[in-house]
């Protein structure tokens, strides 16, 4: 079922899910990554000593199936989680690279020539000053001088 879902063959995955339900009354919840066995009118005894040998065998078989399915689903969802973690790590690496590029751009922006700074508006100049931690008060010429002085030091 995992392989069918991974290859985006959802019809096969759904048919496997339906077969598990029809044959074993196993309900799979993909959102919570849980499964359960539904009780379909099977009589339950008030005491295990009142069980017949046949009922005991059925209970043992059910327990074995439960354990096997738990292990299988843990393996399946563990692999999916590992795939998701790898994807998350790749996304984090990409985000870090983008941050580094932005920091490099900021450094490049802060080392602009006075001529290019002249083309900027006062609010843009003040934003550049905030980025480098300098005072933002004063006239446009003072702001440009402050940025060029900071860039040269």
C-alpha positions as CSV (number, residue, x, y, z in Angstrom):
1,X,0.0,0.0,0.0
2,X,2.9,2.3,0.8
3,X,4.5,1.7,-2.5
4,X,1.3,2.3,-4.3
5,X,0.8,5.6,-2.5
6,X,4.4,6.6,-3.1
7,X,4.0,6.0,-6.8
8,X,0.7,7.9,-6.7
9,X,-1.3,4.9,-7.6
10,X,-4.1,5.7,-5.3
11,X,-6.6,3.3,-6.8
12,X,-4.4,0.3,-5.8
13,X,-3.8,1.8,-2.4
14,X,-7.5,2.3,-1.8
15,X,-8.3,-1.3,-3.0
16,X,-5.7,-2.6,-0.5
17,X,-7.2,-0.5,2.3
18,X,-10.7,-1.8,1.3
19,X,-9.5,-5.4,1.2
20,X,-8.0,-5.1,4.7
21,X,-11.3,-3.8,6.0
22,X,-13.4,-6.5,4.2
23,X,-11.1,-9.4,5.2
24,X,-9.9,-8.3,8.7
25,X,-12.1,-5.3,9.7
26,X,-9.0,-3.2,9.8
27,X,-9.7,0.5,9.5
28,X,-6.7,2.7,8.4
29,X,-6.7,6.5,9.1
30,X,-4.1,8.0,6.8
31,X,-4.3,11.5,8.5
32,X,-3.4,10.3,11.9
33,X,-1.3,7.4,10.6
34,X,-3.2,4.9,12.8
35,X,-5.1,1.8,12.3
36,X,-7.6,-0.2,14.3
37,X,-9.7,-3.4,14.2
38,X,-13.4,-2.9,14.3
39,X,-15.5,-5.2,16.4
40,X,-18.4,-6.5,14.2
41,X,-20.8,-8.0,16.7
42,X,-18.5,-10.6,18.1
43,X,-19.6,-11.6,21.6
44,X,-17.2,-10.8,24.3
45,X,-17.0,-12.9,27.4
46,X,-16.9,-11.3,30.8
47,X,-14.1,-13.6,31.9
48,X,-11.3,-15.2,29.9
49,X,-11.9,-18.5,31.7
50,X,-15.4,-18.7,30.2
51,X,-13.9,-18.7,26.7
52,X,-14.0,-21.7,24.5
53,X,-10.7,-23.1,23.1
54,X,-11.9,-21.8,19.7
55,X,-12.4,-18.3,21.0
56,X,-9.0,-18.4,22.7
57,X,-7.4,-19.3,19.4
58,X,-9.2,-16.5,17.6
59,X,-8.1,-14.0,20.3
60,X,-4.4,-15.2,20.0
61,X,-4.5,-15.0,16.2
62,X,-6.0,-11.5,16.5
63,X,-3.3,-10.5,18.9
64,X,-0.6,-11.8,16.5
65,X,-2.2,-10.0,13.6
66,X,-2.4,-6.8,15.6
67,X,1.3,-7.1,16.6
68,X,2.4,-7.9,13.0
69,X,0.3,-5.0,11.6
70,X,1.7,-2.6,14.2
71,X,5.2,-3.5,13.2
72,X,4.5,-3.3,9.5
73,X,2.7,0.1,9.8
74,X,5.5,1.4,12.0
75,X,8.0,0.4,9.4
76,X,5.9,2.0,6.6
77,X,5.3,5.2,8.4
78,X,8.8,5.3,9.7
79,X,10.1,5.2,6.1
80,X,7.6,7.9,5.1
81,X,8.7,10.0,8.1
82,X,12.4,9.5,7.1
83,X,11.5,10.6,3.5
84,X,9.7,13.7,5.0
85,X,12.7,14.5,7.2
86,X,15.1,14.3,4.3
87,X,12.7,16.6,2.3
88,X,12.6,19.0,5.4
89,X,16.4,19.0,5.6
90,X,16.6,19.8,1.9
91,X,14.2,22.6,2.4
92,X,16.2,23.9,5.3
93,X,19.4,23.8,3.3
94,X,17.7,25.8,0.5
95,X,16.4,28.3,3.1
96,X,19.9,28.7,4.5
97,X,21.4,29.3,1.1
98,X,18.7,31.9,0.4
99,X,19.5,33.6,3.7
100,X,23.2,33.7,2.8
101,X,22.5,35.2,-0.6
102,X,20.3,37.8,1.0
103,X,23.0,38.7,3.5
104,X,25.5,39.0,0.7
105,X,23.1,41.3,-1.2
106,X,22.7,43.4,2.0
107,X,26.5,43.7,2.2
108,X,26.6,44.6,-1.5
109,X,23.8,47.1,-1.0
110,X,25.4,48.8,2.0
111,X,28.6,49.3,-0.1
112,X,26.9,51.2,-2.8
113,X,28.5,54.2,-4.4
114,X,27.3,57.7,-3.3
115,X,25.9,58.1,-6.8
116,X,23.7,55.1,-6.5
117,X,22.7,56.1,-3.0
118,X,21.6,59.5,-4.4
119,X,19.0,57.7,-6.5
120,X,17.4,56.2,-3.4
121,X,14.6,57.9,-1.4
122,X,15.1,59.0,2.2
123,X,12.9,56.1,3.6
124,X,15.1,53.6,1.6
125,X,18.2,55.2,2.9
126,X,16.9,55.0,6.5
127,X,16.1,51.3,6.0
128,X,19.7,50.7,4.9
129,X,20.9,52.5,8.0
130,X,18.6,50.4,10.2
131,X,20.0,47.3,8.6
132,X,23.6,48.2,9.6
133,X,22.5,49.6,13.0
134,X,23.3,53.3,12.4
135,X,21.2,56.4,13.3
136,X,18.5,57.3,10.9
137,X,18.0,61.0,11.6
138,X,19.2,63.8,9.4
139,X,19.0,65.0,5.9
140,X,19.4,62.9,2.8
141,X,23.1,64.1,2.3
142,X,23.9,63.1,5.9
143,X,22.3,59.7,5.5
144,X,24.3,59.1,2.4
145,X,27.5,60.2,4.1
146,X,26.8,57.9,7.1
147,X,26.3,54.9,4.8
148,X,29.4,55.6,2.7
149,X,31.5,56.1,5.9
150,X,30.2,52.9,7.3
151,X,30.9,51.0,4.1
152,X,34.5,52.2,3.9
153,X,35.3,51.2,7.5
